[in-house]
Amino acid sequence: MSEAYERERQNNSRLDELASKVSALRGVTIDIYDNARDQHVIDNSNEVFSTFATSLKGSAGRLTRMAQAGNKVAVLKLAGILVVIVVLLYWIGGWVFGGSGKA
């Protein structure tokens, strides 16, 4: 009878070890999935910024060519865009680095 009890205790011990290994494997699997999902988000963001940069370069090039051709409307558009960019950068810089000023 005591031999059966000892085997049952060993089985329970091994079952607990197996359960802990399965739990650890599940944690690793979840970490791998989270890392892969984060990498996909990063890749997608890089693609969006790359597309935006290409579009912005193309637009700037067209405006520059129009300004060099002496088109007054293009020169005004270019000046307006530059003013808006400077104002936005100033506003965003004050918002990010300035804080709320309340204590």
N, C-alpha and C positions, 0 to 999 in steps of 0.2 A: 504494500500500500504506500509506503514512504517513497518507493522508487517512482511510482506513478505521480506522486505529488511533486517530486523533484523534477521530473520531465515536464510537468505542467508549468512549474515555475520557470524552467529554462525556456520553454516555448513562449511564455509571457514576456520574458526578458528580451528574447530575440524579436518578438513582435513589436515591442516598444522601440527597439533599435531601428527596425525597419520603418516604423511610423515616423521616427525623427528624420531618417534619411529621405523619405518621401516628402516630408515637410520642407526640408532644406532644398531638395530638387525643385519643388514647386516655387519656392522663393527665388531661386536662381532663374527659373523660367519666366517668372513675372518680371524680374529685373531686366532680362534680355528683351522681353517684349516692350517694356517701357523705354529702354534705350533705343530700340529700333524705331519706335514711334516718334521719339524726340528727334532722331536723326532725320526722319522723313519730314518733320516740320522745318528743321534747319535747311534741308535741301530745297524744300518748296520756297522758303523765304529767300534763299540765295537766288533762286530762279526768278522770283518776282522782282527783286532789286536789280538783277542783271537786265531784265527786260525794261524796267523803268529807266535805268542808266542809258541803255541803247536808245530808247525813245527820246530821252532828254538831250542826248548828244545830237541826234538827228534834227530835233527841233531847233537847237541852238545853232547848228550848222546852216539850216535853211534861213533862220533869222539873220545870221551874219552875212550870208550871201546877198540877201535882200538889202541889208543895210549898206553893203559895199556897192551895190548897184545904184545907190542914191535914192531909194524909195523912202520918202519921209514917213509914211505910215509904218513901215517896218522899223525905222529908227525909233519912233514913238512907242511902238509895241515893245521893242527891246528895252528901252529905258523904263517903261512901266513894269515890265517883268522884273528887272533888276531892283527897282524900288520895292516892289512887293516882296521879293526874296529877302532883301535886307531887313525890312520891317518884320517879316515873319521870324527870321533868325533872331532878331533883337527880342521879340516878344517871347519866343520859345526859350531863349537863353535866360531871360528874366524869370520866366516861370519855373524852369528847371533849377537854376542856380540861385535865384533870388529868395525862394521860400515865401512864406506868407507874411513874415514880419511880425507875427503875433507871438507873445510869450505866454 
